[in-house]
């Protein structure tokens, strides 16, 4: 069974950047990422800018990101084989 990687906030921002998300704003230690969909709607994700994210937080970000990105495309970045 694949295991969730231990990622940092900047690593998650970089991964989501590969799928078109760009930093929009930051308040405290949370970075808000946005992108426009093909239909013109705004898609937003928030990522804590911490040195190491808890596994539950990483999994929650993964689940939220799968609303906009296919899980098969995102899974190799978040899980080990």
C-alpha positions in Angstrom: 0.0 0.0 0.0 1.4 3.4 -0.9 2.6 5.5 2.0 2.1 9.3 2.3 5.3 11.3 1.9 6.5 13.8 4.6 6.4 17.1 2.7 7.1 20.7 3.6 4.8 23.6 2.8 7.2 24.9 0.0 7.4 21.4 -1.5 3.6 21.2 -1.7 3.4 24.7 -3.3 6.0 23.6 -5.9 4.0 20.4 -6.6 0.8 22.3 -7.1 2.7 24.9 -9.2 3.3 22.1 -11.7 -0.5 21.9 -12.2 -0.9 25.7 -12.8 -1.5 26.9 -9.3 0.4 30.1 -8.3 0.8 31.9 -5.0 -1.9 34.6 -4.7 -1.5 35.8 -1.2 -0.1 34.9 2.2 -1.4 35.6 5.7 0.9 34.5 8.5 2.1 31.0 7.7 -0.6 30.1 5.1 -0.1 30.5 1.4 -3.2 30.9 -0.8 -2.8 29.4 -4.3 -5.1 30.1 -7.2 -5.6 29.2 -10.8 -8.3 29.8 -13.4 -10.0 26.8 -14.8 -10.9 26.4 -18.5 -14.4 27.6 -17.7 -13.0 30.7 -16.1 -13.8 29.9 -12.5 -11.3 30.5 -9.8 -9.8 27.5 -8.0 -8.2 28.1 -4.6 -6.1 26.0 -2.3 -4.5 27.0 1.0 -1.2 25.4 2.2 0.5 26.0 5.5 4.1 27.2 4.9 5.7 25.0 7.5 9.0 23.2 7.5 7.2 19.8 7.8 3.5 19.1 7.4 1.7 16.5 9.5 0.5 13.5 7.5 -3.1 14.4 8.2 -2.6 17.9 6.8 -0.8 16.5 3.7 -3.6 14.1 3.2 -6.2 16.8 3.6 -4.4 19.0 1.0 -4.3 16.0 -1.3 -8.0 15.4 -1.0 -8.8 19.1 -1.6 -6.5 19.2 -4.6 -8.2 16.2 -6.2 -11.3 18.4 -6.6 -9.3 20.2 -9.4 -6.6 17.7 -10.4 -7.0 14.0 -11.3 -5.8 11.9 -8.4 -3.8 9.7 -10.7 -1.7 12.7 -11.8 -1.3 14.0 -8.2 -0.7 10.6 -6.4 3.0 10.1 -7.5 3.9 13.5 -5.9 2.2 12.8 -2.5 2.7 9.0 -2.1 5.5 6.5 -2.3 5.2 3.3 -4.3 
